Amino acid sequence: MKMTGDNSARNVEITMDDVKNLMKKKDEIEEQIKAYYDVLEDQGVGVEGSLVDPEGFPRGDVNVYQIRTARHSISCLQNDHKDVMKEIEESLHQLHAREKAKQGGDASGGQEEPMEQQVTLHAPFARVDAVTQGSPSCKAGLRVGDEVTEFGSVNTGNFQNLQNIASVVQHSEGKPLRVAVIRDGQRAQVSLTPQRWTGRGLLGCNIVPIIQ
């Protein structure tokens, strides 16, 4: 981060390297969460499985201490994940706002980098091709044909495949995600909370990648 002026947080200038470092941190947190989920899966209890037997005593067929440690760690890491995703969103917005200001203030030159940045941050990388009635996606206001430009911390700059979105969804159950889309040529955004419902999955929609 570059400092401009005094040490006030307002004068901290975010760079793309800062965003990349935040992305790396996010990936590391997701790997740790996955590792703890694997521990729970190996024990066969999941996040909410009971650790006591019908008589109320600690179960003898599982490692209770290991499970409690994994569950606590997942809870802490999910909070860290939420914080870093918020940092990423804010950093990307700041970058975009700065580039937009540059573009508006210098119409004659320096166009290439701002335009490239704008494409990186806002070009759609996926499309919604199905939304199930009554699902979390339907309630959030997603529509068939919406072209996704941001899904939580995922954007065109870091999107590789649909597993990126699946990972964010898996680790954000019960927590609202900001989803930015292009709809009928206009930009729009919704708050989508992945959660259990009567249908399959946590979203109730089908998203397909856009081949650039």
Disulfide bonds with the S-S distance in Angstrom:
none
